[in-house]
């Protein structure tokens, strides 16, 4: 078939329902790679996810309704990344229908989709772009055929626009709604459909505001805790002082049950749950509980002991000594970081003896339903999981911890519950980005880098959220070299690509210590890996007496990477003179079938670092004064959404390098809430920030949701190093300081505030 020709199905139904068939006719990513190039250059994590979704792509359907609107239940989760808007744009392009007449909602858990309902890895648009277009184009094709029959005209002369089909010769018109039943089929049919070329796009590629933006900023958008499910009262959990500690005994249950508003108190796997009429009453009850606790698996561990264990597990650097060679060794450590989003873990559960229903922001709802079935003994077909808009995720909602906990509480109490984690629970008991070390060695002979080794050693990253299942199911399809690797090593290998010509390149992972609740924080391994290798590249350039930008440009393998690097260097005026204590930093990163570069300027002068904001117990630190990001993600669906993703990704990367971490002491994480987990604050946001979109003419979209994180973390680290004149050994750079009062562990959460206006800035 031709390049833009695909197969689709017209499904049996009373109104027009269409689907894509990408199990036939679609080119698959190469699965066999030469030994010299790195695997992600040919087959990356996105390819794995896309291939896993192909067998059930035909189950993703677009419905044309009798009122002329189109409906689409999207098997992905909106967590603030804007995919409902971009998907509406894709549908509008192929349907010739205004975006206002297209309703995209999130599908509940659909077990029949198997591996095609996981939101992660910046893969949503990559894996659904073609199936959605095929389904929409087939719908328009069927509507044109129905109109041709109605008008007794040739379909080739008909025009579709704005949900209306017109015969310019006969003057007849019909709306999509009028044609929906006529276009329907009583049987399943397989048809060919031709997609539109990029040069004809009228919607895709045009800056478009988020469809839910007004609702979000005015408080009208509905998240889990906004839902009014009959009988579901506020519920919270009293949690152990230690990470992953468990309850032994509640000594004053009778007293708690007598507290105002309290209806139920039950011990569950993760703590002691209380249900009351208000969340304020839940907080009061949690604070009043007297609980005996079992220690967590990290009892006695601290930052220092975990780091020592990582050091013992580090894989050796193996390139032999070469006479006359120059060797540059670097060694970096990275702290635990919280993956918490702005919306705390929240879930509503109604578990009965024979059925269960869940409402929550979930990125892998099928696995959630299966786990609830296993926990409750209820058949999975009787477990309904409703996917709700999430207030952020950053990998957090890949896990269904909150939904499982709510289900267990509802099962034990025998009533519906509306569970909300307290903000203090998140960094202490929520999912963490694991502590890690990353060591690099570059060997230089005759001013040429002949080898580059990187050994990344990490606390175990938990991939039980669905990516592991995909790896298991796709074993036969994986490239040569992945067959004997575990989940973590496979994902590391599929995501890490050093885009430079440095002779023999190896990047390896080893993981130890599974005592922690970890997860795939935004960009998984890449921020730490990229920070380590880009800092090393700066040191190589310095050793050789070459400008860091020019050195990168000379050694990059890929033209797209060179283009984004040139773009930031030009826009950021790379190399300009700056006062002592200020510096520029530059970095480049390849992942998600795209390329990203970042240039920053940082101010590390004492008057800036020690500036007084009049905000109690805060951290100011160095100030990034300018950030320029250039990105080539392939085909851009929505430039407005892409810019927002780049800006948000930069804030993540900057926080990882300068301010955001969790301190571990005796099995307890000290941070509790955003006032002492120092994510990027408004006062640290660069006053000047630009995003440059580089168009390389690629016809397929790449991933954008995480594309800015690693390169931003690396560029900030390089700028910080140049400004300070010393290479940091530990990130974030402020981790050695604890500039806040540690909140109590018993009670585990602070009292409800009564003086909020006095602490508002």
C-alpha positions as CSV (number, residue, x, y, z in Angstrom):
1,X,0.0,0.0,0.0
2,X,1.0,3.6,-0.4
3,X,2.8,5.4,2.4
4,X,-0.3,7.2,3.8
5,X,-2.6,4.3,3.1
6,X,-3.9,2.2,6.0
7,X,-6.6,-0.3,6.8
8,X,-9.5,0.4,9.0
9,X,-12.8,-1.2,10.2
10,X,-16.3,0.0,10.0
11,X,-17.9,-1.6,13.0
12,X,-21.4,-2.9,13.2
13,X,-23.8,-0.4,15.0
14,X,-26.8,1.9,14.7
15,X,-24.6,4.9,14.0
16,X,-21.3,5.3,12.4
17,X,-18.5,3.7,14.4
18,X,-15.0,3.2,13.0
19,X,-11.6,1.9,14.1
20,X,-8.1,1.6,12.9
21,X,-6.3,-1.6,12.0
22,X,-2.6,-1.2,12.5
23,X,-1.7,-4.8,13.0
24,X,-1.5,-4.9,9.2
25,X,0.2,-2.5,6.8
26,X,2.1,-0.5,9.5
27,X,5.9,-0.5,9.3
28,X,7.5,-1.9,12.5
29,X,10.6,-0.5,14.2
30,X,13.7,-2.4,13.5
31,X,14.4,-5.1,16.0
32,X,18.0,-6.1,15.0
33,X,20.7,-3.5,15.5
34,X,24.5,-3.5,14.7
35,X,26.8,-3.7,17.7
36,X,28.4,-0.2,17.3
37,X,25.4,2.1,17.4
38,X,23.4,2.2,20.7
39,X,20.1,0.4,20.7
40,X,17.8,3.5,21.2
41,X,19.0,4.8,17.9
42,X,17.1,2.0,16.2
43,X,14.6,0.8,18.8
44,X,13.7,2.7,22.0
45,X,11.2,2.5,24.8
46,X,8.7,4.3,22.7
47,X,8.9,1.7,20.0
48,X,8.4,-1.0,22.6
49,X,5.2,0.7,23.9
50,X,3.9,1.4,20.4
51,X,4.5,-2.2,19.2
52,X,2.8,-3.5,22.3
53,X,-0.3,-1.4,21.6
54,X,-0.6,-2.4,17.9
55,X,-2.6,-5.6,18.3
56,X,-5.5,-3.8,20.0
57,X,-5.3,-0.5,18.1
58,X,-8.5,-1.5,16.2
59,X,-10.4,-1.4,19.5
60,X,-9.9,2.4,19.7
61,X,-13.1,3.7,18.1
62,X,-14.5,7.1,17.0
63,X,-18.3,7.4,17.0
64,X,-20.3,9.9,14.9
65,X,-23.4,10.8,16.8
66,X,-26.9,11.7,15.5
67,X,-26.4,15.3,16.6
68,X,-23.4,15.7,14.4
69,X,-20.8,15.5,17.1
70,X,-18.0,13.0,17.3
71,X,-17.2,11.0,20.5
72,X,-13.9,9.3,21.4
73,X,-13.1,7.4,24.6
74,X,-9.3,7.8,24.8
75,X,-7.4,4.9,26.5
76,X,-4.9,7.3,28.0
77,X,-4.9,9.6,31.0
78,X,-4.9,13.4,31.1
79,X,-2.7,14.5,34.0
80,X,-2.0,18.1,32.8
81,X,0.0,17.3,29.7
82,X,-2.7,18.4,27.3
83,X,-3.3,15.2,25.5
84,X,-7.1,15.7,25.4
85,X,-6.6,18.9,23.5
86,X,-3.9,17.5,21.1
87,X,-6.0,14.4,20.4
88,X,-9.1,16.6,19.6
89,X,-6.9,18.5,17.2
90,X,-5.9,15.3,15.4
91,X,-9.5,14.2,15.1
92,X,-10.6,17.6,13.9
93,X,-7.9,17.5,11.2
94,X,-9.1,14.2,9.6
95,X,-12.8,14.6,10.3
96,X,-13.3,18.1,9.0
97,X,-15.2,18.8,12.1
98,X,-14.8,21.8,14.5
99,X,-13.0,21.0,17.8
100,X,-16.1,22.3,19.6
101,X,-18.1,19.4,18.1
102,X,-15.6,16.7,19.2
103,X,-15.8,15.2,22.7
104,X,-12.7,13.3,23.9
105,X,-13.1,11.6,27.2
106,X,-10.9,9.2,29.1
107,X,-11.9,5.5,28.8
108,X,-12.5,3.5,32.0
109,X,-10.3,0.4,32.4
110,X,-10.8,-1.8,29.4
111,X,-9.1,-5.2,29.9
112,X,-9.6,-6.1,26.3
113,X,-7.0,-3.4,25.4
114,X,-4.4,-5.5,27.1
115,X,-1.2,-3.4,26.8
116,X,-2.8,-0.4,25.1
117,X,-3.9,1.6,28.2
118,X,-0.7,2.8,29.8
119,X,0.1,6.5,29.9
120,X,3.8,7.0,30.2
121,X,7.2,7.3,28.6
122,X,6.1,10.3,26.6
123,X,4.5,7.9,24.3
124,X,0.8,8.9,24.2
125,X,0.9,10.9,20.9
126,X,3.6,8.7,19.4
127,X,1.5,5.5,19.8
128,X,-2.0,6.9,19.1
129,X,-1.3,9.5,16.4
130,X,-1.8,7.1,13.5
131,X,-4.6,4.9,14.9
132,X,-6.6,8.1,15.8
133,X,-6.1,9.6,12.4
134,X,-7.0,6.3,10.6
135,X,-10.3,6.0,12.5
136,X,-11.2,9.7,11.9
137,X,-10.3,9.6,8.2
138,X,-12.3,6.4,7.8
139,X,-15.3,8.1,9.4
140,X,-15.1,11.0,7.0
141,X,-14.7,8.6,4.1
142,X,-17.9,6.7,5.1
143,X,-19.8,9.9,5.6
144,X,-18.8,11.1,2.1
145,X,-19.9,7.7,0.7
146,X,-23.3,8.0,2.5
147,X,-23.7,11.5,1.2
148,X,-22.9,10.4,-2.4
149,X,-25.6,7.8,-2.1
150,X,-28.1,10.3,-0.7
151,X,-27.3,12.9,-3.3
152,X,-26.9,10.4,-6.2
153,X,-23.5,11.9,-6.9
154,X,-19.9,10.9,-7.2
155,X,-18.1,11.1,-3.8
156,X,-15.0,12.6,-5.4
157,X,-16.8,15.9,-6.1
158,X,-18.3,16.3,-2.6
159,X,-16.8,18.7,-0.1
160,X,-16.7,18.1,3.7
161,X,-16.2,21.2,5.9
162,X,-17.3,22.0,9.5
163,X,-19.4,18.8,9.9
164,X,-21.4,19.4,6.7
165,X,-21.0,17.7,3.3
166,X,-21.9,19.7,0.2
167,X,-22.4,18.8,-3.4
168,X,-21.1,21.9,-5.2
169,X,-22.8,20.8,-8.5
170,X,-26.2,19.8,-7.2
171,X,-26.3,22.2,-4.3
172,X,-27.4,19.6,-1.8
173,X,-26.0,19.5,1.8
174,X,-26.2,17.1,4.7
175,X,-24.8,17.3,8.2
176,X,-22.7,14.5,9.7
177,X,-25.6,13.9,12.1
178,X,-28.0,13.4,9.3
179,X,-25.6,11.0,7.6
180,X,-24.5,9.0,10.8
181,X,-27.1,6.3,10.5
182,X,-26.9,6.0,6.7
183,X,-23.1,5.6,7.0
184,X,-23.4,2.9,9.7
185,X,-22.9,-0.8,8.9
186,X,-24.7,-3.9,10.0
187,X,-21.5,-5.9,9.7
188,X,-17.8,-5.4,10.3
189,X,-16.1,-4.2,7.2
190,X,-12.4,-3.7,6.4
191,X,-11.6,-0.8,4.2
192,X,-8.6,1.1,2.9
193,X,-8.2,4.8,3.9
194,X,-5.7,7.4,2.8
195,X,-4.5,10.0,5.3
196,X,-3.9,13.6,4.5
197,X,-0.5,14.9,3.8
198,X,1.3,17.2,6.2
199,X,1.2,20.1,3.7
200,X,-2.6,20.1,3.8
201,X,-3.0,20.4,7.6
202,X,-5.2,23.1,8.9
203,X,-5.5,22.2,12.6
204,X,-2.4,20.1,13.4
205,X,0.6,22.4,14.0
206,X,-1.4,25.5,14.8
207,X,-1.0,27.0,18.3
208,X,-4.1,26.1,20.3
209,X,-5.1,26.9,23.9
210,X,-5.9,24.0,26.2
211,X,-9.6,23.1,26.0
212,X,-9.6,22.7,29.8
213,X,-7.5,25.7,30.7
214,X,-10.3,28.0,31.8
215,X,-11.9,25.3,33.9
216,X,-8.5,24.5,35.5
217,X,-7.7,28.1,36.5
218,X,-11.2,28.9,37.7
219,X,-11.6,25.8,39.9
220,X,-14.3,24.3,37.7
221,X,-12.3,21.3,36.6
222,X,-13.2,18.2,38.4
223,X,-10.6,16.1,40.1
224,X,-11.1,13.0,42.2
225,X,-11.8,14.8,45.5
226,X,-14.3,17.1,43.7
227,X,-16.6,14.2,42.8
228,X,-19.8,13.6,44.7
229,X,-20.2,9.8,44.8
230,X,-23.1,8.9,47.1
231,X,-22.0,7.7,50.5
232,X,-18.3,8.3,49.9
233,X,-17.1,10.3,53.0
234,X,-13.7,11.8,53.5
235,X,-11.1,9.3,54.6
236,X,-7.4,9.6,55.6
237,X,-4.7,7.2,56.9
238,X,-2.4,7.5,60.0
239,X,1.0,6.4,58.7
240,X,4.1,5.1,60.3
241,X,7.1,7.3,61.2
242,X,9.3,5.1,59.1
243,X,9.1,4.7,55.3
244,X,6.9,1.6,54.5
245,X,6.4,0.9,58.2
246,X,3.2,-1.0,59.1
247,X,0.7,-0.8,62.0
248,X,0.8,-3.2,64.9
249,X,-2.0,-1.9,67.1
250,X,-4.2,1.1,67.6
251,X,-4.4,1.6,71.4
252,X,-7.3,4.1,71.5
253,X,-9.8,3.1,68.9
254,X,-12.8,3.7,71.1
255,X,-11.6,7.2,71.8
256,X,-11.2,7.9,68.1
257,X,-14.7,6.6,67.2
258,X,-16.1,9.1,69.7
259,X,-14.5,12.1,68.0
260,X,-16.7,14.6,66.1
261,X,-17.8,13.4,62.7
262,X,-15.9,10.0,62.8
263,X,-17.9,7.1,61.4
264,X,-15.3,4.3,61.0
265,X,-11.8,3.4,62.0
266,X,-10.0,0.4,60.6
267,X,-6.4,-1.0,60.4
268,X,-5.2,-1.6,56.9
269,X,-1.8,-2.7,55.5
270,X,-0.5,0.8,55.2
271,X,-1.7,2.3,58.5
272,X,-4.9,3.1,60.4
273,X,-7.7,4.6,58.3
274,X,-10.4,6.9,59.6
275,X,-13.6,8.0,57.8
276,X,-15.4,11.2,58.9
277,X,-17.8,13.8,57.7
278,X,-15.0,16.2,56.8
279,X,-11.3,16.0,56.0
280,X,-10.6,18.4,58.9
281,X,-12.2,15.8,61.3
282,X,-10.1,13.1,59.7
283,X,-6.9,15.2,60.3
284,X,-7.9,15.7,64.0
285,X,-8.6,11.9,64.4
286,X,-5.2,10.9,62.7
287,X,-3.4,13.3,65.1
288,X,-5.1,11.8,68.1
289,X,-4.3,8.2,67.3
290,X,-2.0,6.2,69.6
291,X,-0.5,3.5,67.3
292,X,2.2,0.9,67.9
293,X,4.2,0.5,64.7
294,X,6.3,-2.2,63.0
295,X,9.6,-0.8,61.6
296,X,9.9,-0.4,57.8
297,X,12.4,-2.4,55.7
298,X,14.7,0.6,55.7
299,X,14.9,0.7,59.5
300,X,18.3,2.2,60.5
301,X,19.2,3.3,57.0
302,X,20.2,6.9,56.1
303,X,21.6,8.8,53.1
304,X,25.1,7.7,54.1
305,X,24.4,4.0,54.5
306,X,22.4,3.8,51.2
307,X,25.2,5.6,49.4
308,X,27.8,3.3,50.8
309,X,25.7,0.3,49.6
310,X,25.5,1.8,46.1
311,X,29.3,2.3,46.1
312,X,29.8,-1.4,46.9
313,X,27.5,-2.4,44.0
314,X,29.2,-0.2,41.4
315,X,30.2,-2.0,38.2
316,X,33.8,-1.6,37.2
317,X,35.1,0.6,34.4
318,X,36.8,-1.8,32.1
319,X,38.7,0.1,29.4
320,X,42.4,-0.9,29.9
321,X,45.1,1.6,30.4
322,X,46.5,2.9,27.1
323,X,50.1,4.2,27.1
324,X,50.2,8.0,26.6
325,X,46.4,8.3,27.0
326,X,44.7,11.0,29.1
327,X,41.9,9.6,31.4
328,X,39.2,11.8,32.8
329,X,37.2,10.2,35.6
330,X,34.0,11.7,37.1
331,X,31.8,10.5,40.0
332,X,28.5,11.9,41.0
333,X,25.7,11.0,43.5
334,X,22.1,11.9,43.4
335,X,19.7,12.0,46.3
336,X,16.2,10.5,46.7
337,X,13.5,12.8,45.2
338,X,9.8,12.9,45.6
339,X,7.6,12.1,42.6
340,X,4.6,13.8,44.2
341,X,2.3,15.9,42.0
342,X,0.3,19.0,43.0
343,X,-2.8,16.8,43.5
344,X,-2.1,14.4,46.3
345,X,-2.9,10.7,45.9
346,X,-6.7,10.6,46.0
347,X,-9.2,7.8,45.2
348,X,-12.8,7.0,45.8
349,X,-13.8,3.3,46.3
350,X,-17.0,1.5,46.7
351,X,-16.3,-2.2,47.4
352,X,-19.2,-4.5,47.9
353,X,-19.3,-8.3,48.4
354,X,-19.7,-9.0,44.7
355,X,-18.5,-5.8,42.9
356,X,-16.2,-2.8,43.2
357,X,-16.0,0.6,41.6
358,X,-13.1,3.0,41.7
359,X,-12.7,6.6,40.7
360,X,-9.1,7.9,40.5
361,X,-6.4,9.5,38.4
362,X,-4.7,6.4,37.0
363,X,-2.2,5.8,34.2
364,X,-2.5,2.0,34.1
365,X,-6.2,1.4,35.0
366,X,-6.3,-2.2,33.6
367,X,-3.6,-3.3,36.1
368,X,-5.4,-1.4,38.9
369,X,-8.5,-3.4,38.2
370,X,-6.6,-6.7,38.1
371,X,-4.8,-5.9,41.4
372,X,-8.1,-5.0,43.1
373,X,-9.6,-8.2,41.9
374,X,-6.7,-10.2,43.4
375,X,-7.0,-8.3,46.7
376,X,-10.7,-8.5,47.1
377,X,-11.5,-11.8,45.4
378,X,-14.0,-10.1,43.2
379,X,-13.9,-11.2,39.5
380,X,-12.1,-8.6,37.4
381,X,-15.2,-8.2,35.2
382,X,-17.0,-6.9,38.2
383,X,-14.3,-4.3,39.0
384,X,-15.1,-1.0,37.3
385,X,-12.2,1.6,37.3
386,X,-13.2,5.1,36.3
387,X,-10.2,7.2,35.1
388,X,-10.4,10.8,36.4
389,X,-8.4,13.8,35.3
390,X,-5.2,13.9,37.3
391,X,-3.6,17.0,38.8
392,X,-0.2,16.1,37.6
393,X,1.7,12.8,37.7
394,X,5.4,12.8,37.0
395,X,5.3,9.0,37.1
396,X,3.4,9.0,40.4
397,X,0.1,7.8,39.0
398,X,1.6,5.0,37.0
399,X,1.1,3.2,40.3
400,X,-2.4,2.6,41.7
401,X,-1.3,2.7,45.4
402,X,-4.0,5.1,46.2
403,X,-6.8,3.2,44.5
404,X,-5.7,-0.1,46.1
405,X,-5.5,1.5,49.5
406,X,-9.0,3.0,49.1
407,X,-10.4,-0.3,48.0
408,X,-9.0,-2.1,51.0
409,X,-10.4,0.5,53.3
410,X,-13.8,0.4,51.7
411,X,-13.8,-3.4,51.9
412,X,-12.9,-3.4,55.6
413,X,-15.3,-0.7,56.5
414,X,-18.1,-1.9,54.3
415,X,-18.9,1.6,53.0
416,X,-17.8,3.9,50.2
417,X,-14.8,6.1,51.0
418,X,-13.1,9.2,49.5
419,X,-9.5,8.8,50.3
420,X,-7.0,11.7,50.3
421,X,-3.4,11.4,51.3
422,X,-2.2,14.3,53.4
423,X,0.5,16.5,51.7
424,X,2.9,15.4,54.5
425,X,2.4,11.7,53.5
426,X,3.7,12.2,50.0
427,X,7.5,12.6,50.4
428,X,7.6,10.3,53.4
429,X,5.5,7.4,52.1
430,X,4.9,8.1,48.4
431,X,6.9,7.0,45.4
432,X,10.5,8.3,45.1
433,X,13.1,8.8,42.5
434,X,15.8,6.4,43.7
435,X,19.2,7.5,45.1
436,X,21.9,6.8,42.5
437,X,25.6,7.2,41.6
438,X,26.8,7.8,38.1
439,X,30.5,7.4,37.1
440,X,32.1,8.3,33.8
441,X,35.5,7.7,32.3
442,X,36.7,9.2,29.1
443,X,40.0,8.1,27.5
444,X,41.7,10.6,25.2
445,X,44.4,9.7,22.7
446,X,46.0,12.3,20.4
447,X,43.3,14.8,21.4
448,X,40.6,12.3,20.3
449,X,38.1,10.6,22.7
450,X,38.5,7.0,22.0
451,X,36.2,5.6,24.6
452,X,33.5,6.8,27.0
453,X,32.2,4.5,29.8
454,X,29.3,5.3,32.2
455,X,28.2,3.1,35.1
456,X,25.0,4.1,36.7
457,X,24.2,2.5,40.1
458,X,20.8,3.0,41.6
459,X,18.4,1.9,44.3
460,X,15.9,-0.4,42.6
461,X,13.4,1.3,40.4
462,X,10.0,-0.4,40.7
463,X,8.5,-1.2,37.2
464,X,5.6,-3.3,38.5
465,X,3.2,-0.7,37.1
466,X,2.9,-2.2,33.6
467,X,6.1,-1.5,31.7
468,X,7.5,-4.7,33.1
469,X,4.5,-6.6,31.8
470,X,5.0,-5.0,28.3
471,X,8.7,-6.1,28.4
472,X,7.7,-9.7,29.3
473,X,5.1,-9.9,26.6
474,X,7.4,-8.4,23.9
475,X,10.5,-10.5,24.7
476,X,10.6,-12.1,21.2
477,X,10.4,-8.6,19.5
478,X,13.2,-7.0,21.5
479,X,16.5,-6.0,19.8
480,X,19.5,-8.3,20.1
481,X,21.3,-7.4,23.3
482,X,18.2,-7.2,25.6
483,X,17.3,-10.8,25.9
484,X,19.0,-11.6,29.2
485,X,18.4,-8.3,30.9
486,X,15.9,-7.6,33.7
487,X,13.2,-5.0,33.6
488,X,15.3,-2.1,34.9
489,X,18.3,-2.9,32.7
490,X,16.1,-3.3,29.7
491,X,14.4,0.1,30.2
492,X,17.8,1.7,30.9
493,X,19.2,0.3,27.7
494,X,16.1,1.4,25.7
495,X,16.3,5.0,26.9
496,X,19.9,5.9,27.2
497,X,21.7,7.2,24.2
498,X,25.0,9.2,24.3
499,X,24.7,11.2,21.0
500,X,28.4,11.8,20.5
501,X,31.1,10.1,18.5
502,X,33.3,9.0,21.3
503,X,34.7,5.7,20.0
504,X,33.7,2.7,22.2
505,X,30.7,3.8,24.2
506,X,29.1,1.8,27.0
507,X,26.4,2.8,29.5
508,X,25.5,0.2,32.1
509,X,23.1,0.0,35.0
510,X,23.2,-1.9,38.3
511,X,20.5,-1.7,41.0
512,X,20.5,-2.7,44.7
513,X,18.3,-2.3,47.7
514,X,14.5,-2.7,47.1
515,X,13.5,-1.3,50.5
516,X,11.9,1.8,49.1
517,X,8.8,2.8,47.3
518,X,10.3,4.0,44.0
519,X,8.9,4.8,40.6
520,X,9.5,6.1,37.1
521,X,9.8,9.7,38.0
522,X,9.5,12.0,35.0
523,X,12.3,11.0,32.5
524,X,13.2,7.9,34.6
525,X,17.0,7.6,34.6
526,X,17.9,10.3,32.1
527,X,18.2,13.4,34.3
528,X,21.0,11.8,36.5
529,X,22.7,10.1,33.5
530,X,22.7,13.2,31.4
531,X,23.9,15.4,34.2
532,X,26.8,13.1,34.7
533,X,27.8,12.7,31.1
534,X,27.3,16.4,30.1
535,X,29.5,17.5,33.1
536,X,32.1,15.0,32.0
537,X,32.0,16.4,28.4
538,X,32.6,19.9,29.8
539,X,35.7,18.6,31.5
540,X,36.9,16.9,28.4
541,X,36.5,20.1,26.4
542,X,38.4,22.0,29.1
543,X,41.2,19.5,29.1
544,X,41.5,19.8,25.3
545,X,41.2,23.6,25.4
546,X,38.1,23.6,23.3
547,X,35.0,25.7,23.8
548,X,32.3,23.4,25.3
549,X,29.7,24.3,22.7
550,X,32.1,23.8,19.8
551,X,33.3,20.5,21.3
552,X,29.8,19.2,21.4
553,X,29.0,20.4,17.9
554,X,32.2,18.7,16.5
555,X,31.3,15.3,18.1
556,X,27.5,15.1,17.8
557,X,26.5,12.2,15.5
558,X,23.0,13.5,14.6
559,X,22.0,16.5,12.4
560,X,18.9,17.1,14.5
561,X,20.9,17.3,17.7
562,X,23.3,19.7,16.0
563,X,20.4,21.9,14.9
564,X,18.9,22.3,18.3
565,X,22.4,22.9,19.8
566,X,23.1,25.7,17.2
567,X,19.7,27.2,17.9
568,X,20.2,27.7,21.6
569,X,23.8,28.9,21.2
570,X,22.7,31.6,18.8
571,X,19.6,32.6,20.7
572,X,21.4,32.6,24.0
573,X,24.5,34.5,22.7
574,X,26.8,31.6,23.8
575,X,30.2,32.7,25.0
576,X,29.4,36.3,26.1
577,X,31.4,37.7,28.9
578,X,29.7,37.5,32.4
579,X,30.6,38.9,35.8
580,X,32.6,36.7,38.2
581,X,30.2,34.3,39.9
582,X,27.9,34.1,36.9
583,X,28.2,31.7,34.0
584,X,26.5,30.0,31.0
585,X,25.9,26.3,30.7
586,X,24.9,24.3,27.6
587,X,23.8,20.7,27.1
588,X,22.1,18.5,24.5
589,X,20.0,15.3,24.9
590,X,18.5,12.7,22.5
591,X,15.5,10.7,23.5
592,X,11.8,10.0,22.5
593,X,12.7,10.2,18.8
594,X,13.7,13.8,19.1
595,X,16.5,16.1,20.2
596,X,16.6,18.9,22.8
597,X,19.3,21.4,23.7
598,X,19.4,23.9,26.6
599,X,21.4,27.0,27.4
600,X,21.2,28.7,30.8
601,X,22.8,31.6,32.6
602,X,23.2,31.3,36.4
603,X,24.0,33.8,39.1
604,X,25.9,32.2,42.0
605,X,27.1,35.5,43.6
606,X,26.6,35.8,47.4
607,X,24.2,38.7,47.1
608,X,22.0,36.5,44.9
609,X,22.4,33.2,46.8
610,X,21.6,34.9,50.1
611,X,18.8,37.2,49.0
612,X,16.1,37.7,51.6
613,X,12.6,37.0,50.3
614,X,10.8,37.5,53.6
615,X,9.5,34.0,53.4
616,X,10.1,31.8,56.4
617,X,12.1,28.5,56.2
618,X,12.7,28.8,52.5
619,X,15.6,28.2,50.2
620,X,16.7,30.7,47.6
621,X,20.1,29.7,46.4
622,X,21.6,30.4,43.0
623,X,19.3,32.0,40.5
624,X,19.0,30.9,36.9
625,X,18.5,34.2,35.1
626,X,18.0,32.9,31.6
627,X,17.0,29.6,29.9
628,X,16.7,28.9,26.3
629,X,15.4,25.5,25.1
630,X,15.4,24.3,21.5
631,X,13.4,21.1,20.8
632,X,12.9,19.0,17.7
633,X,10.2,16.5,18.6
634,X,9.3,15.5,15.1
635,X,5.8,16.6,13.9
636,X,4.3,19.1,16.4
637,X,0.6,18.7,17.0
638,X,0.1,21.8,19.3
639,X,3.0,24.3,19.5
640,X,1.3,25.9,22.5
641,X,1.2,22.7,24.4
642,X,4.8,21.8,23.4
643,X,6.1,25.1,24.8
644,X,4.3,24.5,28.1
645,X,5.8,21.0,28.3
646,X,9.3,22.5,27.7
647,X,8.8,25.1,30.4
648,X,7.5,22.6,32.9
649,X,10.2,20.2,32.1
650,X,12.8,22.9,32.7
651,X,11.4,23.6,36.2
652,X,11.7,19.9,37.0
653,X,15.3,19.6,35.7
654,X,16.4,22.8,37.5
655,X,14.9,21.6,40.8
656,X,16.7,18.2,40.5
657,X,20.1,20.0,40.1
658,X,19.7,22.8,42.6
659,X,17.0,22.4,45.3
660,X,14.7,19.3,45.4
661,X,15.6,16.2,47.4
662,X,14.5,14.0,50.3
663,X,16.8,13.4,53.3
664,X,16.8,9.9,54.8
665,X,17.6,9.4,58.5
666,X,17.0,6.2,60.5
667,X,14.5,4.9,57.9
668,X,12.5,8.2,57.9
669,X,12.3,10.8,55.2
670,X,12.5,14.2,56.8
671,X,10.6,16.2,54.2
672,X,6.9,16.6,54.7
673,X,4.9,18.8,52.3
674,X,5.9,21.4,49.8
675,X,7.1,24.0,52.4
676,X,10.3,21.9,53.0
677,X,10.5,19.9,49.8
678,X,12.1,22.6,47.8
679,X,10.7,22.1,44.3
680,X,11.2,25.1,42.0
681,X,9.5,28.2,43.4
682,X,8.4,31.3,41.5
683,X,11.3,33.2,42.9
684,X,13.7,30.7,41.2
685,X,12.0,30.7,37.8
686,X,14.3,32.4,35.2
687,X,13.1,35.9,34.4
688,X,13.9,35.2,30.8
689,X,12.9,31.9,29.2
690,X,12.4,31.1,25.5
691,X,11.4,27.9,23.7
692,X,12.5,27.4,20.1
693,X,10.8,24.7,18.0
694,X,13.1,23.3,15.4
695,X,11.3,21.7,12.4
696,X,13.3,19.0,10.7
697,X,10.4,18.0,8.4
698,X,9.7,14.7,10.2
699,X,6.1,13.4,9.5
700,X,5.7,11.5,12.8
701,X,5.5,13.0,16.3
702,X,8.0,12.1,18.9
703,X,7.6,12.3,22.7
704,X,7.6,15.7,24.3
705,X,6.3,15.3,27.9
706,X,9.7,14.6,29.4
707,X,12.0,15.8,26.6
708,X,13.2,19.0,28.5
709,X,13.9,17.4,31.9
710,X,17.3,15.8,31.5
711,X,18.8,18.4,29.2
712,X,17.7,21.2,31.7
713,X,19.2,19.4,34.7
714,X,22.4,18.9,32.8
715,X,22.7,22.5,31.5
716,X,22.0,24.0,34.9
717,X,24.7,21.7,36.4
718,X,27.2,22.7,33.8
719,X,26.5,26.4,34.4
720,X,26.7,26.0,38.2
721,X,30.1,24.3,37.8
722,X,31.5,27.0,35.6
723,X,30.2,29.7,37.9
724,X,31.6,28.1,41.1
725,X,34.8,26.8,39.5
726,X,34.3,23.5,41.2
727,X,32.5,20.3,40.1
728,X,29.8,19.2,42.5
729,X,29.9,15.7,43.8
730,X,26.3,15.4,45.0
731,X,23.0,16.6,43.6
732,X,21.0,18.6,44.3
733,X,23.7,21.0,45.2
734,X,21.9,22.1,48.4
735,X,21.4,18.6,49.8
736,X,24.0,19.0,52.5
737,X,21.8,21.7,54.1
738,X,18.7,21.1,56.1
739,X,17.3,24.6,56.3
740,X,13.9,23.7,57.8
741,X,12.3,22.5,61.0
742,X,11.5,18.8,60.6
743,X,7.8,18.2,61.1
744,X,6.8,15.6,63.7
745,X,6.5,11.9,62.9
746,X,4.0,11.2,65.7
747,X,1.5,12.6,65.0
748,X,2.4,12.1,61.4
749,X,0.6,15.2,60.0
750,X,0.4,18.8,61.1
751,X,-2.8,20.3,62.5
752,X,-5.2,22.0,60.1
753,X,-4.1,25.6,59.7
754,X,-6.1,28.4,61.4
755,X,-3.9,31.3,60.3
756,X,-3.6,30.7,56.6
757,X,-3.9,34.4,55.6
758,X,-0.9,35.3,57.9
759,X,1.4,32.8,56.0
760,X,0.3,33.8,52.5
761,X,2.9,35.6,50.4
